Amino acid sequence: MSTIEASPEVGHDEHGHDHDHPPFLAHHFDTPEQQFDSGKLGIWLFLVTEVLFFSGMFCAYAIFRALRPEVFEGCSQFLNTKLGAINTGVLLFSSLTMAWAVRCSQLEQHKGLVGTLAATLSCAMIFLGVKAIEYSHKFGMGLLPAGLFFYDPSNPHPTEHPPYLAYICAPFALALAGVLIWLVVSAVSGNKFQFAIAKPLSVVCLCFFVGVGLGTVLESGEESADHIDVHADPNGLATAPVMEQAEKTMAAEAAPAIAASGAMVAVDETVLKILAKDPANVGVVSSQNALEQQTAAAGTSTVTGDGEILGAITTTEVDVMTPTTAGVFFSIYYCMTGIHAIHILAGIGVLVWLLVRAVRQDFNRQYFGPVDYVGLYWHLVDLIWIYLFPLLYLIR
């Protein structure tokens, strides 16, 4: 029985792969379209898990807000709406540049792809810079989560506290220094590839401190305009000078009527006291005793028409700026915005990876999937902030 050894097919190597297999096409895919569709399905499944992850925090927000609306009304006034609005605009613009980057990768516009990716990274850095100012300002005031909350209405800006802003900015300062050194070394050594990567990255790192400067200007302006009155009230309610002047005017106009009514009440009380000295006047004595009890109770309690004491008046106004109330609000605030910031950092990491590959010109008309996948992730991160901004900053 003779055996014939089969020779390998023409156009295949020893592993059974086509010699004309594109380098960007993974070996377990037959066509670039199949590879792109598989990756698209995978990123959508990942985004669904991200939505489920954030939905838990949104549920916690909704439950706590429904149970303690006065806490949100008082604590939300400590959030700077100008900083939140600036970050919203920055992220919306970054979505535009990210979509533009996807289009550049499809058209093989390599320089445009590098530029739009760098613009998206710059917007992300500005967002983090503004957020660093917002966080450090609240840390210094003691507006921290429940276990660390130490806000004092009588001293809203303590002079002695750790330099929180310096701690937050230190990693970004080190990154900027490293990129600038890399830029100089690559320029001196004549390495064009590394220089082409370090040049946009140096601008990206500088944009973080642009965000810090922008946030500092807006935070100082907001503090001088609004925060002074808000901090004066432990419940977080502002007292306007116009309201104070109006109250003084109304008190001055009502003074004669109050004095006249007070004199009549004083005469009535004097007559009752004189008549009550005679035990024979049983009705007058009972009325005098009831009036004294009502006066004593009304000083500290809420009294109904039938004389039932409901509770102390001093307990009807609740100070929301306590660790058990405001601390819970800021716990939710830092949890939602902090995890969102972590997603921004993760997006920065993959965008830098895309930038390196864009400089290397890895993407073409048949292979632009990674840019599209990262773009979908970035749009989701922006969409989450679109919900966070009104829920935390605007609804009061």
Secondary structure, DSSP 4 states (H G I P E B T S, - for coil): ----PPPPPTTB-TTS-BTT--TTS-TT-SSHHHHHHHHHHHHHHHHHHHHHHHHHHHHHHHHHHHH-HHHHHHHGGGS-HHHHHHHHHHHHHHHHHHHHHHHHHHTT-HHHHHHHHHHHHHHHHHHHHHHHHHHHHHHHHT---GGG----TT-SS-S----HHHHHHHHHHHHHHHHHHHHHHHHHHT-HHHHHHHHHHHHHHHHHHHHHHHHHHHHHHHIIIIIHHHHHSTTS----HHHHHHHHHHHHHHHHHHHHHHHHHHHHHHHHHHHHTSTT-HHHHHHHHHHHHHHHHHTTEEE-TTS-EEEEGGGTS----STTTHHHHHHHHHHHHHHHHHHHHHHHHHHHHHHHHHHTT---SS--HHHHHHHHHHHHHHHHHHHHHIIIII--
